[in-house]
Amino acid sequence: MTDGSILARQERFATVGSTNDIVRAWLDEGTPELCLAVADEQTAGRGRDGRTWTAPPGAGLLCSIGFRPTWLAPDAAWRLAAIVALAMADAAEEVAGLADRAIRLKWPNDLVLEPMPGTIHKLAGVLGETTGLGTPDPRAVVGVGVNGDWPAADFPPELAGSMTSLREASGGRPIRHDDLLDAFVTRLEARTVGLRGGRFDVADWTARQLTTGRTVRLALPGGAAATFRAIGVDTTGGGLVVADPDAPGGERTILSAEVIHLRLADPAPAASGV
């Protein structure tokens, strides 16, 4: 780790149930931010809406970061997950030798690669969990799981067509998770210091969005579904801005809590003016 780290606590585990649960317990015990738990394997890793996150031991970088965001307005807490995603995207591009912004953000919580138009492969997932927002003791845990040194031959058959790893993205070059972790922490610390000072990289967050200009199909609670043309993202509240002729001004903002899952309904952004 670099000198001058702002990490108050960091521990690595061979196997845990969930790094998010480890960090949440630390915060409950009074551990200050930033605290970081890293695991080689999770037996109860999870994603949004109760979905699971699994990877063989050593195949991915699995970690969670704990914040005490007394310095952040409650309605801006979504930016904690955003800076984690951006820091990991930057770090992964460096370690795997990928082009700048080759890793895209699929709203609301996936890091993906698009090797060909319309072919979306999931690389990583981010899960943010908060408690006490708006009180004197707010706490936030952001977990991120990255498919790192994981060869395609070992991908689960049921997921092989929709996932990728940094090893595959780099053309088969082995990925050192320690290098990825160091690069991630360096970038996360810089972005955290910036956010504490009221600075959020809106340009990078918006430029990496995969959904902008595309038709998206949203799975909603209760089994309902809806299809919209995504216009962009709301840099104030973190929601997805979509075209909706029935809404005032012809557009509306959808928050992540309103959506179970998002899929692209067309292969590439629409041409300008369409």
Secondary structure, DSSP 8 states (H G I E B T S, - for coil): --TT---SEEEEEEEES-HHHHHHHHHHHT--S-EEEEEEEESS-B-GGG-B----TTSEEEEEEEE--TTS-GGGTHHHHHHHHHHHHHHHHHHHT--TT-SEEETTTEEEEEEETTEEEEEEEEEEEEE-TTSSS-EEEEEEEEE-S--GGGS-TTTTTTB--HHHHTTS----HHHHHHHHHHHHHHHHHHHHTT---HHHHHHTBSSTTSEEEEE-GGG-EEEEEEEEE-TTT--EEEE-TTSGGGEEEE-GGG-SEEEESSSS---TT-
